[in-house]
Amino acid sequence: MLVLVNGVERDLPETATVGLVLDELGAPRTGVAVALDGEVVPRARWERTPLAAGCAVEVLTAVQGG
C-alpha cells in the first residue's frame, strides 16, 4: 500500500505500523515524535498503530542548538 512518509510516497506492506516506518527510516527510538494524519502517536502505541493506504506519517527528530 502507498503511504506518505515525510512527504515522500512509500510502498509498505498491508500490515505496516508506525514502528515499521521508523525501522524503514533507520530512525532512533528516542528523541523522535511521530504524527499520523496530523495526530501525535504516543511512543507506547507505535508498534500497534496500523497504517492505512494514503495516510500521512511525519517523523520528527529533536534538534539541539540555538
MIDOLUM-870091 format. One record per residue: x, y, z of N, C-alpha, C in turn; residue in three letters. Coordinates in steps of 0.1 Angstrom, whole numbers, plus 5000, padded with zeros to 4 digits. Example, Ala and Ser with C-alpha at 12.3 -4.5 7.8 and 13.67 -1.06 7.14 Angstrom:
# residues 2
513249435078512349555078513249675078ALA
512849785071513749895071512950005079SER
# end
This chain:
# residues 66
500849885000500050005000500950125000MET
500450234994501250364994500850445006LEU
501950495012501850585024502750705022VAL
502350815026503250935025504050945038LEU
505350935037506250945049507151065047VAL
506951165056507751285055507651345041ASN
506451345035506251405022506651315010GLY
507151195012507651105001506750985002VAL
506250944990505450824989506250694991GLU
505850604999506550485001505550365000ARG
506050254994505250134993505550045005ASP
504550025013504749945026503749835026LEU
504049725034503149615034501849655040PRO
500849575037499449605043499449605058GLU
500349525064500449515079501249615085THR
501749725078502649825083502049895095ALA
503049925104502650005116503650125117THR
503350215126504250335128505650285131VAL
505750175139507050125143507850075131GLY
507150015121507849965109508350085101LEU
507650195100508150315093509450365100VAL
509550365113510750405120511850315116LEU
511650185116512650085112513150115098ASP
512150135089512550155075513350285073GLU
513150385081513950505080515250495088LEU
515350395096516550385105516550495116GLY
515350535120515250635130515450585144ALA
516050665152516250625166514850615173PRO
514850545184513550535192513450635203ARG
514450715204514450825214514650955207THR
514151065212514351195206513551215193GLY
512451135191511651135179510251145183VAL
509451215175508051225176507451185163ALA
506251115164505551075152504151125151VAL
503751175140502351215138501751135126ALA
500551085128499851005118498651085114LEU
498551135102497451225097497251345107ASP
498351395111498351525119498151495134GLY
497951375139497751345153499051275158GLU
499551325169500751265176500351125180VAL
501251025177501050895182502050875194VAL
501550835206502350815217503350695215PRO
504550715220505650615218505150475221ARG
504350465232503850325237502950265226ALA
502450335217501550285207502150265193ARG
503450295191504050285178503950145172TRP
504250045179504249915174502849855171GLU
501849915177500549855174499549955167ARG
500150065162499250155154499450125140THR
498350075134498450035119498350155110PRO
498850145099498750245088497750205078LEU
497150305071496150275061496650335048ALA
496250285037496750335024496350485023ALA
497250565018497050705017497250795029GLY
497550725040497750805052499150885051CYS
499250985060500451065061501151045074ALA
502451005074503250995086504351095086VAL
504451165097505551265098506451215110GLU
507751205107508651165118509551285120VAL
509551335132510251455136511351415146LEU
512551475144513651445153514051575160THR
514251565173514551675181516051725178ALA
516251855176517551905173517952015183VAL
519152005188519652095197520352215190GLN
520352325196521152435190520452565193GLY
521052665187520452795190520552885178GLY
# end
